[in-house]
Amino acid sequence: MYETVMRARYRDDYVLSDPAITGEDTSPHAFHDELQASQLPFYSLTGWYDSAFVQGSIKRYLNVTTPGSKLTIGPWKHGIVYDVTPREGNETSQFDLVAEHIRYFDEHLRGIDTGMADEAPVHYYTMVENAWKTADTWPPEAETLTLYAGNDSSLSNAVCAGAELDPYQVDYSTGTTLSSRWGMMAVNEMLLDDIHP
C-alpha cells in the first residue's frame, strides 16, 4: 500500500497498472451524483484518531445528503479496536461495531424497526469531556466564546491590562510519535502484522 501511494504525487496521477485509471477516477467524489441519486442511506462511522478517515467521513456525510444517513465519530483509532484517552492511555473499545452494522442493515435492508430512524443523525464523542453527544447537523451548533490572554499564562473572559502576549519557548525535540491520529494507522498496521505475520 505504501509503495502504491508513494507513486502518486498529484491527484491525477495513476497508481494502478492501468494508466487510464487515476486516483481522481476512483475517489468517491467522482461518483457523487450517482451516490446522491441512489437515495441510499450512508453510515459514516469513524474515530477522532482515525488518520484522514475522519475528514473523509465528515465530508461524505455533508456531501451525500440521502435520507437516513448518519455520522458517528467516536474516541477510536482505525478499526475501532481501542478507545483513545490522551491522558489515560488506550483501552479496548466497548463499542460493538458488529452489532452496529447489523442494526444498520436490519433497519435499511430487512425493514426491521431498530429505532435508528428516531435517533439524531449525528453522534460524536468529546475527548476531554469523555462524553457522547448528539446533533441534528455537523458541525453541531456551538456558542462563540471570546477569550483573551490573561495574567500568568491564563485565559480570561475580559481584557487584562499588561497581558498582551505569553512567551513560549518551542521545544523542537518533542513530537507526537505514534500517538497522533496519523501515527495510529502505523500502530494498527504493526498490530495486524503481529496477528497475521
C-alpha positions in Angstrom: 0.0 0.0 0.0 2.8 2.5 1.0 4.7 1.9 -2.3 1.5 2.3 -4.3 0.5 5.5 -2.6 4.0 7.0 -2.9 3.8 6.7 -6.7 1.1 9.2 -6.8 2.3 12.8 -6.3 -0.7 14.5 -7.8 -4.5 13.9 -7.8 -4.5 12.9 -11.4 -1.5 10.5 -11.3 -2.3 6.9 -11.9 -1.2 4.4 -9.3 -2.6 1.2 -10.7 -1.3 -0.9 -13.5 -3.8 0.6 -15.9 -2.8 4.2 -16.8 -6.4 5.0 -17.7 -7.4 4.7 -14.0 -6.3 7.6 -11.9 -6.8 8.3 -8.2 -9.2 11.1 -9.3 -11.3 8.5 -11.1 -11.6 6.1 -8.2 -12.2 8.7 -5.5 -15.7 8.8 -4.0 -16.2 12.4 -5.1 -16.1 11.2 -8.8 -19.3 9.2 -8.0 -21.1 12.0 -6.1 -24.0 12.3 -8.5 -24.7 8.6 -8.6 -24.4 8.2 -4.8 -26.9 11.1 -4.3 -29.3 9.7 -6.9 -29.2 6.3 -5.3 -31.1 7.7 -2.3 -29.4 5.0 -0.2 -28.7 6.0 3.4 -24.9 6.1 4.2 -23.5 5.5 7.6 -20.2 7.3 8.1 -18.5 5.7 11.1 -15.1 6.9 12.2 -12.9 8.0 15.1 -11.1 11.1 16.1 -7.8 9.2 15.8 -8.6 7.6 12.5 -6.0 9.4 10.4 -7.6 11.1 7.4 -10.6 8.9 7.5 -12.4 11.2 10.0 -12.2 14.1 7.5 -13.4 11.8 4.7 -16.3 10.5 6.8 -17.4 14.0 7.6 -17.2 15.2 4.0 -19.2 12.2 2.8 -21.9 12.9 5.3 -22.1 16.5 4.4 -22.0 16.0 0.6 -24.1 12.9 0.1 -27.3 14.0 1.8 -29.5 11.0 1.3 -32.4 10.4 3.8 -31.5 8.3 6.8 -27.7 8.9 6.5 -25.8 9.0 9.8 -22.4 10.2 11.1 -20.8 8.8 14.2 -17.3 10.0 15.4 -16.0 8.1 18.4 -12.8 8.1 20.6 -11.2 5.5 18.4 -8.2 4.6 16.3 -8.6 3.0 12.9 -10.8 -0.1 13.1 -12.4 0.9 16.4 -10.2 -1.5 18.3 -9.1 0.9 21.0 -10.6 4.0 22.7 -8.0 6.7 22.8 -7.8 8.7 26.0 -4.9 11.0 25.7 -4.3 11.5 29.4 -5.0 7.9 30.5 -3.8 5.6 27.7 -5.7 3.4 25.4 -8.3 0.9 26.4 -10.1 -1.8 24.4 -13.2 -0.2 22.9 -16.6 -1.1 24.3 -18.3 0.0 21.1 -19.8 -3.1 19.4 -19.0 -2.4 15.8 -20.6 -5.7 14.5 -23.8 -5.1 16.4 -24.0 -1.5 15.0 -23.5 -2.9 11.5 -26.2 -5.5 12.0 -28.6 -2.9 13.4 -28.0 -0.6 10.4 -28.5 -3.4 7.9 -31.6 -4.7 9.7 -33.1 -1.2 9.5 -32.3 -0.5 5.9 -32.1 -3.9 4.2 -34.6 -6.0 6.2 -37.0 -3.3 7.1 -36.8 -4.0 10.8 -37.5 -1.0 13.1 -34.4 -0.8 15.2 -35.2 2.8 16.5 -32.4 4.2 14.3 -34.8 6.4 12.4 -35.9 8.1 15.6 -32.3 9.0 16.7 -30.4 12.2 15.9 -28.3 11.7 12.7 -25.1 12.7 14.3 -23.4 11.1 17.3 -20.0 12.4 18.4 -17.7 11.9 21.4 -16.0 14.9 23.1 -12.5 13.7 24.0 -11.5 15.7 27.1 -15.1 15.7 28.5 -15.3 12.0 27.8 -19.0 12.2 26.8 -21.2 11.2 23.9 -23.4 13.9 22.3 -25.9 14.0 19.5 -26.8 16.7 17.0 -29.0 17.2 14.0 -26.3 18.8 11.9 -22.5 18.8 11.5 -20.8 20.8 12.8 -23.0 20.9 15.9 -24.4 24.3 16.9 -21.9 26.0 19.2 -21.6 29.1 21.3 -18.9 31.6 20.4 -16.6 32.3 23.3 -14.0 35.1 23.1 -11.0 34.6 25.4 -8.1 37.0 26.0 -4.6 36.4 27.1 -4.7 36.8 30.9 -2.0 37.2 33.6 0.4 34.4 34.3 -0.3 32.5 31.1 -4.0 32.2 31.8 -7.1 32.9 29.6 -9.7 35.5 30.7 -13.2 36.5 29.6 -12.1 40.1 29.7 -9.1 42.0 28.5 -6.4 42.1 31.2 -4.1 45.1 31.4 -0.5 44.2 30.5 -1.3 40.7 29.3 -0.9 41.1 25.6 1.2 38.0 25.0 2.5 34.9 26.6 6.1 34.0 25.7 6.7 30.3 24.9 9.9 28.6 24.0 9.3 25.9 21.5 11.0 22.5 22.2 11.7 21.0 18.8 12.8 17.7 20.3 9.2 16.8 21.2 6.7 15.2 18.9 3.6 13.1 18.8 5.3 9.9 17.7 2.8 7.1 17.1 0.3 8.7 19.5 -1.0 11.2 16.9 -4.1 10.5 14.8 -1.7 9.9 11.9 0.6 7.5 13.8 -2.4 5.4 14.9 -2.6 3.9 11.5 1.0 2.7 11.8 0.3 1.2 15.2 -2.7 -0.7 13.8 -0.6 -2.0 10.9 2.0 -3.2 13.4 -0.7 -5.0 15.5 -2.1 -6.6 12.3 1.4 -7.8 11.4 1.7 -9.4 14.9 -1.6 -11.2 14.4 -1.1 -12.1 10.8 2.7 -12.3 10.1 
